[in-house]
């Protein structure tokens, strides 16, 4: 495979690998040096060469950072606007007052109800709108614990993917590359995350105290692959999703008694302890690596 290098005149030329003197640039290096390469050869790029694939990637990179950040900016604007206008709309009271109409529509149009519900849930999660918990309860109320939990988990995962991709495209790729190319504490933190990605991803999903939108953004900013994010999100939110879906499935009796559901049920010992057990299981590889590292095993 031919590779591309900077000539003394500031132009690129192709040559055989044996003729190259500088080290080959990897993806993180290319991203970090892209601004300097656009200006031409300099001290920042002296002695380096890069592959043709790297040069193609650089040539297709957007010229304006604002373009890359536009999806994330839109999400932030919609989230702030939605928080102000929808905070009194997507509530338990709204579900209670419209429960008969929802059930009637579901009975007459089951497939359409599923599609509309999943789409609404995806939008709520993707734009970090208020009402995700109410949406989960609604899924249980309309579709029972199963398949309600499947609809809830699928919709939440799709919405999480949307905000993950927007954050990674806008900030994550550059930030991850800079962390990879840095030294000191920042590099050690990045390496620690990379070495324990699966455990960290499942932990932030299983721990009830971690806000859902935070668990969507952090992986995007540290360079987590999309496939790992999707798998850990889907399976990691099943325990909590199952709890709230089952609460939603019992809303009929709650409505009949004129009460409100106990949304703090996830913190009760019989629910919290099994979830904490899953957290401990997810953290076990990290603990083992730390113990082995201290003992030099």
C-alpha atoms as an extended CHARMM CRD file, in Angstrom:
* protein
*
       297  EXT
         1         1  UNK       CA              0.0000000000        0.0000000000        0.0000000000  PROA      1               0.0000000000
         2         2  UNK       CA              1.2900000000        3.4220000000       -0.8980000000  PROA      2               0.0000000000
         3         3  UNK       CA              1.5330000000        6.1420000000        1.6870000000  PROA      3               0.0000000000
         4         4  UNK       CA              1.4580000000        9.9240000000        1.4840000000  PROA      4               0.0000000000
         5         5  UNK       CA              4.0530000000       12.2650000000        2.9440000000  PROA      5               0.0000000000
         6         6  UNK       CA              4.7860000000       16.0000000000        2.9350000000  PROA      6               0.0000000000
         7         7  UNK       CA              7.4020000000       17.1410000000        0.4760000000  PROA      7               0.0000000000
         8         8  UNK       CA              9.7730000000       20.0300000000        1.2830000000  PROA      8               0.0000000000
         9         9  UNK       CA              7.6880000000       22.1910000000       -1.0430000000  PROA      9               0.0000000000
        10        10  UNK       CA              4.6050000000       21.6680000000        1.0660000000  PROA      10              0.0000000000
        11        11  UNK       CA              2.8050000000       19.2640000000       -1.2510000000  PROA      11              0.0000000000
        12        12  UNK       CA              1.8230000000       15.6460000000       -0.7870000000  PROA      12              0.0000000000
        13        13  UNK       CA              3.4050000000       12.8690000000       -2.7800000000  PROA      13              0.0000000000
        14        14  UNK       CA              3.0060000000        9.0780000000       -2.8170000000  PROA      14              0.0000000000
        15        15  UNK       CA              5.9100000000        6.7570000000       -2.2540000000  PROA      15              0.0000000000
        16        16  UNK       CA              6.6200000000        3.1840000000       -1.2130000000  PROA      16              0.0000000000
        17        17  UNK       CA              6.6670000000        2.4550000000        2.5320000000  PROA      17              0.0000000000
        18        18  UNK       CA             10.4110000000        1.7500000000        2.5190000000  PROA      18              0.0000000000
        19        19  UNK       CA             11.1780000000        5.2520000000        1.3920000000  PROA      19              0.0000000000
        20        20  UNK       CA              9.4010000000        6.8820000000        4.2840000000  PROA      20              0.0000000000
        21        21  UNK       CA             11.4900000000        8.1140000000        7.1540000000  PROA      21              0.0000000000
        22        22  UNK       CA              8.8480000000        9.4470000000        9.5580000000  PROA      22              0.0000000000
        23        23  UNK       CA              6.4700000000        7.4390000000       11.7400000000  PROA      23              0.0000000000
        24        24  UNK       CA              3.0480000000        6.6190000000       10.3560000000  PROA      24              0.0000000000
        25        25  UNK       CA              0.2460000000        8.7030000000       11.8040000000  PROA      25              0.0000000000
        26        26  UNK       CA             -2.6330000000        6.9110000000       13.4490000000  PROA      26              0.0000000000
        27        27  UNK       CA             -6.2200000000        8.1680000000       13.5970000000  PROA      27              0.0000000000
        28        28  UNK       CA             -5.8430000000       10.1350000000       16.8400000000  PROA      28              0.0000000000
        29        29  UNK       CA             -2.6590000000       11.7940000000       15.5240000000  PROA      29              0.0000000000
        30        30  UNK       CA             -4.3350000000       12.6930000000       12.2420000000  PROA      30              0.0000000000
        31        31  UNK       CA             -7.2840000000       14.3120000000       14.0080000000  PROA      31              0.0000000000
        32        32  UNK       CA             -5.0130000000       16.2050000000       16.3820000000  PROA      32              0.0000000000
        33        33  UNK       CA             -2.7670000000       17.4590000000       13.5460000000  PROA      33              0.0000000000
        34        34  UNK       CA             -5.5170000000       18.2410000000       11.0370000000  PROA      34              0.0000000000
        35        35  UNK       CA             -5.4840000000       22.0380000000       11.6660000000  PROA      35              0.0000000000
        36        36  UNK       CA             -1.7140000000       22.1320000000       11.1110000000  PROA      36              0.0000000000
        37        37  UNK       CA             -1.9530000000       19.9800000000        7.9820000000  PROA      37              0.0000000000
        38        38  UNK       CA             -4.5000000000       22.3520000000        6.4880000000  PROA      38              0.0000000000
        39        39  UNK       CA             -1.9540000000       25.1700000000        6.8360000000  PROA      39              0.0000000000
        40        40  UNK       CA              0.7170000000       23.0590000000        5.1680000000  PROA      40              0.0000000000
        41        41  UNK       CA              3.8830000000       21.4460000000        6.5710000000  PROA      41              0.0000000000
        42        42  UNK       CA              5.2370000000       22.9300000000        9.7590000000  PROA      42              0.0000000000
        43        43  UNK       CA              7.1330000000       21.9240000000       12.8600000000  PROA      43              0.0000000000
        44        44  UNK       CA              3.9650000000       20.2240000000       14.0820000000  PROA      44              0.0000000000
        45        45  UNK       CA              4.0090000000       17.8580000000       11.0960000000  PROA      45              0.0000000000
        46        46  UNK       CA              7.6980000000       17.5870000000       10.3970000000  PROA      46              0.0000000000
        47        47  UNK       CA              8.9430000000       14.0270000000       10.1840000000  PROA      47              0.0000000000
        48        48  UNK       CA              5.4960000000       12.5270000000        9.9260000000  PROA      48              0.0000000000
        49        49  UNK       CA              3.8240000000       10.6650000000        7.1160000000  PROA      49              0.0000000000
        50        50  UNK       CA              0.2750000000        9.4810000000        6.8020000000  PROA      50              0.0000000000
        51        51  UNK       CA             -1.5590000000        6.8870000000        4.8240000000  PROA      51              0.0000000000
        52        52  UNK       CA             -3.7530000000        7.6230000000        1.8260000000  PROA      52              0.0000000000
        53        53  UNK       CA             -6.7890000000        6.6510000000        3.8930000000  PROA      53              0.0000000000
        54        54  UNK       CA             -5.8520000000        9.2300000000        6.5210000000  PROA      54              0.0000000000
        55        55  UNK       CA             -5.4540000000       11.9320000000        3.8840000000  PROA      55              0.0000000000
        56        56  UNK       CA             -8.8760000000       11.0210000000        2.4550000000  PROA      56              0.0000000000
        57        57  UNK       CA            -10.4170000000       11.2770000000        5.9170000000  PROA      57              0.0000000000
        58        58  UNK       CA             -8.8530000000       14.6940000000        6.4380000000  PROA      58              0.0000000000
        59        59  UNK       CA             -9.9830000000       15.9420000000        3.0600000000  PROA      59              0.0000000000
        60        60  UNK       CA            -13.5870000000       15.0740000000        3.9150000000  PROA      60              0.0000000000
        61        61  UNK       CA            -13.5720000000       16.5910000000        7.4080000000  PROA      61              0.0000000000
        62        62  UNK       CA            -15.9370000000       19.5520000000        7.7810000000  PROA      62              0.0000000000
        63        63  UNK       CA            -14.3630000000       22.9650000000        7.4310000000  PROA      63              0.0000000000
        64        64  UNK       CA            -16.6080000000       24.5350000000       10.0430000000  PROA      64              0.0000000000
        65        65  UNK       CA            -16.8630000000       23.0310000000       13.5470000000  PROA      65              0.0000000000
        66        66  UNK       CA            -20.3080000000       24.6320000000       13.9500000000  PROA      66              0.0000000000
        67        67  UNK       CA            -21.6510000000       22.2110000000       11.3110000000  PROA      67              0.0000000000
        68        68  UNK       CA            -20.5630000000       19.2200000000       13.3690000000  PROA      68              0.0000000000
        69        69  UNK       CA            -22.0560000000       20.6860000000       16.5260000000  PROA      69              0.0000000000
        70        70  UNK       CA            -25.3710000000       21.6740000000       14.9710000000  PROA      70              0.0000000000
        71        71  UNK       CA            -27.2630000000       18.4540000000       15.9790000000  PROA      71              0.0000000000
        72        72  UNK       CA            -26.0560000000       18.8190000000       19.5680000000  PROA      72              0.0000000000
        73        73  UNK       CA            -27.0130000000       22.5010000000       19.5950000000  PROA      73              0.0000000000
        74        74  UNK       CA            -30.5020000000       21.6250000000       18.3280000000  PROA      74              0.0000000000
        75        75  UNK       CA            -30.8730000000       18.9970000000       21.0630000000  PROA      75              0.0000000000
        76        76  UNK       CA            -29.8810000000       21.5010000000       23.7540000000  PROA      76              0.0000000000
        77        77  UNK       CA            -32.3030000000       24.1340000000       22.4470000000  PROA      77              0.0000000000
        78        78  UNK       CA            -35.1870000000       21.6630000000       22.1900000000  PROA      78              0.0000000000
        79        79  UNK       CA            -34.3840000000       20.2500000000       25.6370000000  PROA      79              0.0000000000
        80        80  UNK       CA            -34.4580000000       23.6820000000       27.2620000000  PROA      80              0.0000000000
        81        81  UNK       CA            -37.6130000000       24.6980000000       25.4030000000  PROA      81              0.0000000000
        82        82  UNK       CA            -39.3210000000       21.3900000000       26.1760000000  PROA      82              0.0000000000
        83        83  UNK       CA            -38.4240000000       21.5890000000       29.8440000000  PROA      83              0.0000000000
        84        84  UNK       CA            -40.1690000000       24.9430000000       30.0780000000  PROA      84              0.0000000000
        85        85  UNK       CA            -43.2920000000       24.1410000000       28.0270000000  PROA      85              0.0000000000
        86        86  UNK       CA            -43.8080000000       20.4090000000       28.7080000000  PROA      86              0.0000000000
        87        87  UNK       CA            -42.9920000000       20.1060000000       32.4000000000  PROA      87              0.0000000000
        88        88  UNK       CA            -46.7110000000       20.3850000000       33.2620000000  PROA      88              0.0000000000
        89        89  UNK       CA            -47.9030000000       18.3120000000       30.2920000000  PROA      89              0.0000000000
        90        90  UNK       CA            -46.0160000000       15.0050000000       30.4580000000  PROA      90              0.0000000000
        91        91  UNK       CA            -47.2060000000       14.1740000000       33.9670000000  PROA      91              0.0000000000
        92        92  UNK       CA            -48.9590000000       11.4170000000       35.8620000000  PROA      92              0.0000000000
        93        93  UNK       CA            -52.0870000000       13.5830000000       36.0350000000  PROA      93              0.0000000000
        94        94  UNK       CA            -52.1900000000       13.8080000000       32.2300000000  PROA      94              0.0000000000
        95        95  UNK       CA            -51.9840000000       10.0270000000       31.9670000000  PROA      95              0.0000000000
        96        96  UNK       CA            -54.7200000000        9.6140000000       34.5730000000  PROA      96              0.0000000000
        97        97  UNK       CA            -57.0820000000       12.0850000000       32.9070000000  PROA      97              0.0000000000
        98        98  UNK       CA            -56.6420000000       10.5510000000       29.4360000000  PROA      98              0.0000000000
        99        99  UNK       CA            -56.3980000000        6.8780000000       30.3570000000  PROA      99              0.0000000000
       100       100  UNK       CA            -59.7900000000        5.8990000000       28.9450000000  PROA      100             0.0000000000
       101       101  UNK       CA            -59.1350000000        7.5630000000       25.5820000000  PROA      101             0.0000000000
       102       102  UNK       CA            -55.7050000000        5.9170000000       25.3950000000  PROA      102             0.0000000000
       103       103  UNK       CA            -57.0900000000        2.4670000000       26.1400000000  PROA      103             0.0000000000
       104       104  UNK       CA            -59.8810000000        2.9000000000       23.5840000000  PROA      104             0.0000000000
       105       105  UNK       CA            -57.4210000000        3.9760000000       20.8960000000  PROA      105             0.0000000000
       106       106  UNK       CA            -55.0900000000        1.0630000000       21.7610000000  PROA      106             0.0000000000
       107       107  UNK       CA            -57.9180000000       -1.4650000000       21.4930000000  PROA      107             0.0000000000
       108       108  UNK       CA            -58.9450000000       -0.1100000000       18.0850000000  PROA      108             0.0000000000
       109       109  UNK       CA            -55.4540000000        0.5380000000       16.6850000000  PROA      109             0.0000000000
       110       110  UNK       CA            -52.9150000000       -1.6370000000       18.4880000000  PROA      110             0.0000000000
       111       111  UNK       CA            -50.0890000000       -1.4540000000       15.9130000000  PROA      111             0.0000000000
       112       112  UNK       CA            -50.5210000000        2.2930000000       15.4360000000  PROA      112             0.0000000000
       113       113  UNK       CA            -50.5020000000        2.7650000000       19.2070000000  PROA      113             0.0000000000
       114       114  UNK       CA            -47.2290000000        0.8460000000       19.5290000000  PROA      114             0.0000000000
       115       115  UNK       CA            -45.6260000000        2.8600000000       16.7130000000  PROA      115             0.0000000000
       116       116  UNK       CA            -46.8150000000        6.2070000000       18.1120000000  PROA      116             0.0000000000
       117       117  UNK       CA            -45.7190000000        5.2800000000       21.6220000000  PROA      117             0.0000000000
       118       118  UNK       CA            -42.2320000000        4.1570000000       20.5730000000  PROA      118             0.0000000000
       119       119  UNK       CA            -41.7420000000        7.2610000000       18.4010000000  PROA      119             0.0000000000
       120       120  UNK       CA            -42.8460000000        9.5670000000       21.2180000000  PROA      120             0.0000000000
       121       121  UNK       CA            -40.5540000000        7.8160000000       23.6930000000  PROA      121             0.0000000000
       122       122  UNK       CA            -37.6000000000        8.0800000000       21.2820000000  PROA      122             0.0000000000
       123       123  UNK       CA            -38.1650000000       11.8320000000       20.8940000000  PROA      123             0.0000000000
       124       124  UNK       CA            -38.4100000000       12.3000000000       24.6680000000  PROA      124             0.0000000000
       125       125  UNK       CA            -35.0920000000       10.5390000000       25.2480000000  PROA      125             0.0000000000
       126       126  UNK       CA            -33.2510000000       11.9360000000       22.2170000000  PROA      126             0.0000000000
       127       127  UNK       CA            -34.0420000000       15.5330000000       23.2080000000  PROA      127             0.0000000000
       128       128  UNK       CA            -33.7870000000       14.9060000000       26.9720000000  PROA      128             0.0000000000
       129       129  UNK       CA            -37.3570000000       16.1110000000       27.4720000000  PROA      129             0.0000000000
       130       130  UNK       CA            -39.1420000000       15.7300000000       30.8010000000  PROA      130             0.0000000000
       131       131  UNK       CA            -41.4430000000       12.7500000000       31.0520000000  PROA      131             0.0000000000
       132       132  UNK       CA            -39.2550000000        9.6810000000       30.4480000000  PROA      132             0.0000000000
       133       133  UNK       CA            -40.4900000000        8.0620000000       33.6720000000  PROA      133             0.0000000000
       134       134  UNK       CA            -44.1170000000        8.8020000000       32.7620000000  PROA      134             0.0000000000
       135       135  UNK       CA            -43.4930000000        7.3260000000       29.3110000000  PROA      135             0.0000000000
       136       136  UNK       CA            -42.1830000000        4.1390000000       30.9160000000  PROA      136             0.0000000000
       137       137  UNK       CA            -45.2470000000        3.9400000000       33.1530000000  PROA      137             0.0000000000
       138       138  UNK       CA            -47.4500000000        4.5030000000       30.1210000000  PROA      138             0.0000000000
       139       139  UNK       CA            -45.7760000000        1.6310000000       28.3200000000  PROA      139             0.0000000000
       140       140  UNK       CA            -46.6500000000       -0.6770000000       31.1960000000  PROA      140             0.0000000000
       141       141  UNK       CA            -50.1630000000        0.7320000000       31.5020000000  PROA      141             0.0000000000
       142       142  UNK       CA            -50.9830000000        0.2910000000       27.8160000000  PROA      142             0.0000000000
       143       143  UNK       CA            -49.1100000000       -2.9080000000       26.9910000000  PROA      143             0.0000000000
       144       144  UNK       CA            -48.6750000000       -4.7060000000       30.3540000000  PROA      144             0.0000000000
       145       145  UNK       CA            -45.3050000000       -5.7240000000       31.7840000000  PROA      145             0.0000000000
       146       146  UNK       CA            -44.5980000000       -7.6820000000       28.6200000000  PROA      146             0.0000000000
       147       147  UNK       CA            -44.3690000000       -6.6420000000       25.8570000000  PROA      147             0.0000000000
       148       148  UNK       CA            -44.4100000000       -3.2120000000       27.5200000000  PROA      148             0.0000000000
       149       149  UNK       CA            -40.8750000000       -3.5690000000       28.8590000000  PROA      149             0.0000000000
       150       150  UNK       CA            -39.6380000000       -4.5230000000       25.3730000000  PROA      150             0.0000000000
       151       151  UNK       CA            -41.2190000000       -1.4120000000       23.8420000000  PROA      151             0.0000000000
       152       152  UNK       CA            -39.8390000000        0.7790000000       26.6430000000  PROA      152             0.0000000000
       153       153  UNK       CA            -36.2850000000       -0.5570000000       26.4850000000  PROA      153             0.0000000000
       154       154  UNK       CA            -36.1840000000       -0.4630000000       22.6780000000  PROA      154             0.0000000000
       155       155  UNK       CA            -37.4600000000        3.1100000000       22.4920000000  PROA      155             0.0000000000
       156       156  UNK       CA            -35.1160000000        4.3050000000       25.2460000000  PROA      156             0.0000000000
       157       157  UNK       CA            -32.1510000000        2.6780000000       23.4860000000  PROA      157             0.0000000000
       158       158  UNK       CA            -33.0080000000        4.2750000000       20.1370000000  PROA      158             0.0000000000
       159       159  UNK       CA            -33.3180000000        7.6950000000       21.7590000000  PROA      159             0.0000000000
       160       160  UNK       CA            -30.0320000000        7.1760000000       23.5830000000  PROA      160             0.0000000000
       161       161  UNK       CA            -28.3230000000        6.2910000000       20.2920000000  PROA      161             0.0000000000
       162       162  UNK       CA            -29.5440000000        9.5520000000       18.7580000000  PROA      162             0.0000000000
       163       163  UNK       CA            -28.1140000000       11.7740000000       21.4920000000  PROA      163             0.0000000000
       164       164  UNK       CA            -24.9420000000        9.6470000000       21.6660000000  PROA      164             0.0000000000
       165       165  UNK       CA            -24.2510000000       10.1270000000       17.9400000000  PROA      165             0.0000000000
       166       166  UNK       CA            -25.0120000000       13.8520000000       18.1100000000  PROA      166             0.0000000000
       167       167  UNK       CA            -22.6330000000       14.3160000000       21.0400000000  PROA      167             0.0000000000
       168       168  UNK       CA            -19.8920000000       12.1730000000       19.4940000000  PROA      168             0.0000000000
       169       169  UNK       CA            -20.1260000000       13.8970000000       16.1240000000  PROA      169             0.0000000000
       170       170  UNK       CA            -20.1340000000       17.3440000000       17.6820000000  PROA      170             0.0000000000
       171       171  UNK       CA            -17.5750000000       16.9710000000       20.4580000000  PROA      171             0.0000000000
       172       172  UNK       CA            -16.6910000000       13.3770000000       21.2340000000  PROA      172             0.0000000000
       173       173  UNK       CA            -14.3540000000       12.4710000000       18.3820000000  PROA      173             0.0000000000
       174       174  UNK       CA            -12.1200000000       15.5150000000       18.8230000000  PROA      174             0.0000000000
       175       175  UNK       CA            -12.1820000000       15.3050000000       22.6070000000  PROA      175             0.0000000000
       176       176  UNK       CA            -11.3540000000       11.5910000000       22.6000000000  PROA      176             0.0000000000
       177       177  UNK       CA             -8.4910000000       12.1960000000       20.1620000000  PROA      177             0.0000000000
       178       178  UNK       CA             -7.0690000000       14.9890000000       22.3140000000  PROA      178             0.0000000000
       179       179  UNK       CA             -7.3310000000       12.8080000000       25.4250000000  PROA      179             0.0000000000
       180       180  UNK       CA             -5.5700000000        9.9840000000       23.5880000000  PROA      180             0.0000000000
       181       181  UNK       CA             -2.7770000000       12.2950000000       22.4420000000  PROA      181             0.0000000000
       182       182  UNK       CA             -2.3620000000       13.9820000000       25.8330000000  PROA      182             0.0000000000
       183       183  UNK       CA             -0.0660000000       13.0450000000       28.7020000000  PROA      183             0.0000000000
       184       184  UNK       CA             -0.3990000000       12.8570000000       32.4550000000  PROA      184             0.0000000000
       185       185  UNK       CA             -3.6380000000       12.5180000000       34.3970000000  PROA      185             0.0000000000
       186       186  UNK       CA             -5.9760000000       12.9970000000       31.4430000000  PROA      186             0.0000000000
       187       187  UNK       CA             -4.2890000000       10.1940000000       29.5190000000  PROA      187             0.0000000000
       188       188  UNK       CA             -4.4160000000        7.8830000000       32.5430000000  PROA      188             0.0000000000
       189       189  UNK       CA             -8.1370000000        8.5330000000       32.9630000000  PROA      189             0.0000000000
       190       190  UNK       CA             -8.7470000000        7.7890000000       29.2780000000  PROA      190             0.0000000000
       191       191  UNK       CA             -6.6750000000        4.5920000000       29.4690000000  PROA      191             0.0000000000
       192       192  UNK       CA             -8.5420000000        3.4960000000       32.5990000000  PROA      192             0.0000000000
       193       193  UNK       CA            -11.8780000000        3.9720000000       30.8590000000  PROA      193             0.0000000000
       194       194  UNK       CA            -10.6880000000        2.1220000000       27.7600000000  PROA      194             0.0000000000
       195       195  UNK       CA             -9.4400000000       -0.8330000000       29.8000000000  PROA      195             0.0000000000
       196       196  UNK       CA            -12.7600000000       -1.1790000000       31.6520000000  PROA      196             0.0000000000
       197       197  UNK       CA            -15.2780000000        0.0200000000       29.0730000000  PROA      197             0.0000000000
       198       198  UNK       CA            -17.8050000000       -2.7870000000       29.4420000000  PROA      198             0.0000000000
       199       199  UNK       CA            -17.8140000000       -2.5800000000       33.2270000000  PROA      199             0.0000000000
       200       200  UNK       CA            -18.0680000000        1.2120000000       33.2530000000  PROA      200             0.0000000000
       201       201  UNK       CA            -20.8660000000        1.2340000000       30.6840000000  PROA      201             0.0000000000
       202       202  UNK       CA            -22.9680000000       -1.2770000000       32.5880000000  PROA      202             0.0000000000
       203       203  UNK       CA            -22.3000000000        0.4750000000       35.9010000000  PROA      203             0.0000000000
       204       204  UNK       CA            -23.5800000000        3.8560000000       34.7460000000  PROA      204             0.0000000000
       205       205  UNK       CA            -26.7070000000        2.1380000000       33.4030000000  PROA      205             0.0000000000
       206       206  UNK       CA            -27.3960000000        0.0280000000       36.4760000000  PROA      206             0.0000000000
       207       207  UNK       CA            -26.7780000000        2.6350000000       39.1870000000  PROA      207             0.0000000000
       208       208  UNK       CA            -30.1460000000        4.3870000000       39.7140000000  PROA      208             0.0000000000
       209       209  UNK       CA            -28.4620000000        7.6200000000       40.8540000000  PROA      209             0.0000000000
       210       210  UNK       CA            -26.8550000000        8.2740000000       37.4290000000  PROA      210             0.0000000000
       211       211  UNK       CA            -29.1720000000       10.4480000000       35.2710000000  PROA      211             0.0000000000
       212       212  UNK       CA            -30.0610000000        8.8290000000       31.9590000000  PROA      212             0.0000000000
       213       213  UNK       CA            -28.8650000000       11.7470000000       29.8240000000  PROA      213             0.0000000000
       214       214  UNK       CA            -25.4970000000       11.7390000000       31.6170000000  PROA      214             0.0000000000
       215       215  UNK       CA            -25.0940000000        8.0430000000       30.8510000000  PROA      215             0.0000000000
       216       216  UNK       CA            -25.7740000000        8.9000000000       27.1910000000  PROA      216             0.0000000000
       217       217  UNK       CA            -23.3000000000       11.7750000000       26.9450000000  PROA      217             0.0000000000
       218       218  UNK       CA            -20.2560000000       10.5030000000       28.8640000000  PROA      218             0.0000000000
       219       219  UNK       CA            -19.5640000000        7.4820000000       26.5940000000  PROA      219             0.0000000000
       220       220  UNK       CA            -19.7730000000        9.7330000000       23.5390000000  PROA      220             0.0000000000
       221       221  UNK       CA            -17.1610000000       12.0930000000       24.9590000000  PROA      221             0.0000000000
       222       222  UNK       CA            -14.5840000000        9.3890000000       25.7330000000  PROA      222             0.0000000000
       223       223  UNK       CA            -14.6820000000        7.5470000000       22.4160000000  PROA      223             0.0000000000
       224       224  UNK       CA            -16.7930000000        4.4840000000       23.2710000000  PROA      224             0.0000000000
       225       225  UNK       CA            -17.6680000000        2.4710000000       20.1150000000  PROA      225             0.0000000000
       226       226  UNK       CA            -21.2990000000        2.6260000000       19.0470000000  PROA      226             0.0000000000
       227       227  UNK       CA            -21.7630000000       -1.1560000000       19.2130000000  PROA      227             0.0000000000
       228       228  UNK       CA            -20.6690000000       -1.3000000000       22.8560000000  PROA      228             0.0000000000
       229       229  UNK       CA            -22.8600000000        1.6510000000       23.7170000000  PROA      229             0.0000000000
       230       230  UNK       CA            -25.9230000000        0.0440000000       22.1370000000  PROA      230             0.0000000000
       231       231  UNK       CA            -25.4190000000       -3.3610000000       23.7810000000  PROA      231             0.0000000000
       232       232  UNK       CA            -24.6920000000       -1.9610000000       27.2520000000  PROA      232             0.0000000000
       233       233  UNK       CA            -27.5960000000        0.4830000000       27.0290000000  PROA      233             0.0000000000
       234       234  UNK       CA            -30.1730000000       -2.0830000000       25.9370000000  PROA      234             0.0000000000
       235       235  UNK       CA            -29.2550000000       -4.6980000000       28.5260000000  PROA      235             0.0000000000
       236       236  UNK       CA            -28.1810000000       -2.2540000000       31.2370000000  PROA      236             0.0000000000
       237       237  UNK       CA            -31.5320000000       -0.4750000000       31.4380000000  PROA      237             0.0000000000
       238       238  UNK       CA            -33.6170000000       -3.6700000000       31.5180000000  PROA      238             0.0000000000
       239       239  UNK       CA            -33.6490000000       -4.0220000000       35.3540000000  PROA      239             0.0000000000
       240       240  UNK       CA            -34.8440000000       -0.4630000000       35.9990000000  PROA      240             0.0000000000
       241       241  UNK       CA            -37.1240000000       -0.5380000000       32.9730000000  PROA      241             0.0000000000
       242       242  UNK       CA            -38.7210000000       -3.7590000000       34.1840000000  PROA      242             0.0000000000
       243       243  UNK       CA            -39.4260000000       -2.2610000000       37.6090000000  PROA      243             0.0000000000
       244       244  UNK       CA            -41.1470000000        0.8620000000       36.2900000000  PROA      244             0.0000000000
       245       245  UNK       CA            -42.9840000000       -1.0210000000       33.5420000000  PROA      245             0.0000000000
       246       246  UNK       CA            -44.4430000000       -3.3750000000       36.1420000000  PROA      246             0.0000000000
       247       247  UNK       CA            -45.5090000000       -0.3300000000       38.1850000000  PROA      247             0.0000000000
       248       248  UNK       CA            -47.2040000000        1.0340000000       35.0820000000  PROA      248             0.0000000000
       249       249  UNK       CA            -48.9590000000       -2.2740000000       34.4950000000  PROA      249             0.0000000000
       250       250  UNK       CA            -50.6180000000       -1.8780000000       37.8990000000  PROA      250             0.0000000000
       251       251  UNK       CA            -51.7980000000        1.6890000000       37.3340000000  PROA      251             0.0000000000
       252       252  UNK       CA            -55.3550000000        0.5380000000       36.6760000000  PROA      252             0.0000000000
       253       253  UNK       CA            -55.8140000000       -0.3530000000       40.3560000000  PROA      253             0.0000000000
       254       254  UNK       CA            -53.9660000000        2.7970000000       41.4300000000  PROA      254             0.0000000000
       255       255  UNK       CA            -56.3220000000        4.9510000000       39.3500000000  PROA      255             0.0000000000
       256       256  UNK       CA            -59.3370000000        3.1160000000       40.7650000000  PROA      256             0.0000000000
       257       257  UNK       CA            -58.2270000000        3.9160000000       44.3230000000  PROA      257             0.0000000000
       258       258  UNK       CA            -57.4860000000        7.5340000000       43.4380000000  PROA      258             0.0000000000
       259       259  UNK       CA            -53.8520000000        7.1730000000       44.4750000000  PROA      259             0.0000000000
       260       260  UNK       CA            -50.5110000000        7.9350000000       42.8450000000  PROA      260             0.0000000000
       261       261  UNK       CA            -47.8740000000        5.2890000000       42.0250000000  PROA      261             0.0000000000
       262       262  UNK       CA            -44.8670000000        4.8040000000       44.2450000000  PROA      262             0.0000000000
       263       263  UNK       CA            -42.0320000000        5.9340000000       41.9570000000  PROA      263             0.0000000000
       264       264  UNK       CA            -39.5250000000        5.4390000000       44.7610000000  PROA      264             0.0000000000
       265       265  UNK       CA            -40.0890000000        1.6970000000       44.6530000000  PROA      265             0.0000000000
       266       266  UNK       CA            -36.7430000000        1.2070000000       42.9270000000  PROA      266             0.0000000000
       267       267  UNK       CA            -35.0160000000        2.3360000000       46.1400000000  PROA      267             0.0000000000
       268       268  UNK       CA            -36.8520000000       -0.1410000000       48.3460000000  PROA      268             0.0000000000
       269       269  UNK       CA            -34.6080000000       -2.9580000000       49.6540000000  PROA      269             0.0000000000
       270       270  UNK       CA            -36.2900000000       -5.8060000000       47.7710000000  PROA      270             0.0000000000
       271       271  UNK       CA            -35.7100000000       -3.9490000000       44.4790000000  PROA      271             0.0000000000
       272       272  UNK       CA            -32.5270000000       -2.0040000000       45.2040000000  PROA      272             0.0000000000
       273       273  UNK       CA            -30.4560000000       -4.8730000000       46.5950000000  PROA      273             0.0000000000
       274       274  UNK       CA            -30.6890000000       -7.0710000000       43.4690000000  PROA      274             0.0000000000
       275       275  UNK       CA            -29.7880000000       -4.0620000000       41.3020000000  PROA      275             0.0000000000
       276       276  UNK       CA            -26.8170000000       -3.2840000000       43.5440000000  PROA      276             0.0000000000
       277       277  UNK       CA            -25.8220000000       -6.9220000000       43.1920000000  PROA      277             0.0000000000
       278       278  UNK       CA            -25.7450000000       -6.4720000000       39.4180000000  PROA      278             0.0000000000
       279       279  UNK       CA            -23.6700000000       -3.3060000000       39.9280000000  PROA      279             0.0000000000
       280       280  UNK       CA            -21.1730000000       -5.2700000000       42.0200000000  PROA      280             0.0000000000
       281       281  UNK       CA            -21.0040000000       -7.9340000000       39.3240000000  PROA      281             0.0000000000
       282       282  UNK       CA            -20.3340000000       -5.2860000000       36.6750000000  PROA      282             0.0000000000
       283       283  UNK       CA            -17.6210000000       -3.7170000000       38.8570000000  PROA      283             0.0000000000
       284       284  UNK       CA            -15.9280000000       -7.0560000000       39.5980000000  PROA      284             0.0000000000
       285       285  UNK       CA            -13.5240000000       -6.9530000000       36.5950000000  PROA      285             0.0000000000
       286       286  UNK       CA            -12.3770000000       -3.4680000000       37.6350000000  PROA      286             0.0000000000
       287       287  UNK       CA            -11.7510000000       -4.6370000000       41.2040000000  PROA      287             0.0000000000
       288       288  UNK       CA             -9.8510000000       -7.7240000000       40.0370000000  PROA      288             0.0000000000
       289       289  UNK       CA             -7.6330000000       -5.6470000000       37.7390000000  PROA      289             0.0000000000
       290       290  UNK       CA             -6.9250000000       -3.1690000000       40.5560000000  PROA      290             0.0000000000
       291       291  UNK       CA             -5.9850000000       -5.9580000000       42.9850000000  PROA      291             0.0000000000
       292       292  UNK       CA             -3.7690000000       -7.6700000000       40.4210000000  PROA      292             0.0000000000
       293       293  UNK       CA             -2.0990000000       -4.3910000000       39.5830000000  PROA      293             0.0000000000
       294       294  UNK       CA             -1.2140000000       -3.6950000000       43.2130000000  PROA      294             0.0000000000
       295       295  UNK       CA              0.0830000000       -7.2050000000       43.7600000000  PROA      295             0.0000000000
       296       296  UNK       CA              1.9640000000       -7.2320000000       40.4650000000  PROA      296             0.0000000000
       297       297  UNK       CA              0.1150000000      -10.3240000000       39.2190000000  PROA      297             0.0000000000
